[in-house]
Amino acid sequence: MQVVRSSNFNSPTSSGVLSNKQGNSFDKGTELNRLFDQIILVLSGRVAFCNGDISNQEKGENIDGQFLVFTSAGADAQTTIAHSLGRVPSGYIVVSQNKSASLYTDTTWTTSDIYLKSSTATTNFTIFIF
């Protein structure tokens, strides 16, 4: 099944300015087009984490999450990593690491920080939090 866009939402009946909970204003037609494009990507089976270039604090392309790049502290020592999801993350996926290590947590995360431990000191990790 192929899903394609058949119209734009920039008609006189759909134009206007909306505001979200944070008070940010945006054009209704532009926002509807952006959301429709995201729905098409998901329905087409294409959920993407990134555009191919992972950098620290980069948001997911069409998935609610964020990449974090960090180096672990000492073995089994807690490392605090700041994030900007605006909510408490529910989990993480290890995308890459430069040596053998287990990554784990035993501390409750917050809306601004996650706390991870590595079984090996000074391991370079790239993770995706969601």
N, C-alpha and C positions, 0 to 999 in steps of 0.2 A: 504494500500500500504506500502510495506517495502522497504526502500532504503538501499543498502549495497554497500560496497566498492568492486570493482572488480579488482583493480590494484593499484600499487604504482607508484609514479612519480619519483622514483630514477633510472631511466634509463639513459644511456649515453647521450641521446638526450635532457634530461630535466635537467641534472645536471649543476651546475655553481653557481656563486656567484652574487647576485643582491644587490643593495643598494636602500634604501628608501630615501624620501625627507630629512630626518634628517641625512643622511650619514651613517646610521647603515647598516652593511653588514649582509647578511644571505644567507644560502644555498637554492637555488631555489627548489630543490626536497623536502627538509624538509619543507619549507614554503608551497609548493603546497599540501603536505600531510596534514599539519595542517589545511589549508583552506578547503580542501575537507572533513575532519572530521567535521568541523564546519557546512558545508553545509548539510551533512548527518543528523546531530543533528536537524537542523532547519526543514529540509524536513520531518523528522520523527515526527515532532510535539513536539520536546523537546527543548524549549528555557529555559535556566536555569539562574537564577540570581546569584546563588552561589553553592558551593559544600556542603553546610549544616553548615558551620562554619563562621558566619558573624563577621568580625573584622573591625575596623576603617581603612579606605582607601583601603579596598579590592576591586578589580575590579570585574565586573560581569563575570561569567563563559563564556558565549557565547552571551552576550548582552552588548552593549556599555554603560557602566555606572559604578557607584562606590558607595559603602556603606560608610556612614558617621555616626559616633556615637558622640553625643554631649549632653551637658546639657544647657538648655536655661538660659538666663540671667533673669533679673527681668521681671515681667509681662509687656508685650507689649514693652519690651526693645529689641533692635537689637542685635543679636548674629552673629558674623562673624565666618564662618566655612571655613577653607582652604580645597581645593580639588586638585586633580592632573589629571583631565580629559584631560587637554591640550587644552580645548576649553570652551566656555561659555555653561553651561548646559541649557537644554530647559525646565526642570521640575524636580519634585521629587515625590516619593511615600513614605509615612510614613509606615515603616515596623513594628515598635513597639514604645510604649511610656509607661511610668510608672504611669501616672495619666491623668485625663481628661484635655485636652487642645486643643486649635486650633492652628495650625501652619500656618503662612502666611508670605508673603513678600511684601514689597513696595519699594524696592531698586533694581536697575539694578545690575545683577551679572556680574562677570568678569571671565577671563580665569584661575584665581587662587583662588577666594573666592566666596562664596554665602552668602547672608545676610537674615536671617530669624528672625521672631518674634513669640513668643508664648504667648497665652492669660494667661498662668499660669507660675509663676516663678519656676525656678529649676526643670524643667521637663526633664527627660532623654529620648532622642529620638534616634532611629536608622532610618535613611532614605536611600533611594536609589536614587541617582541623575542620570539623563540621558540626 
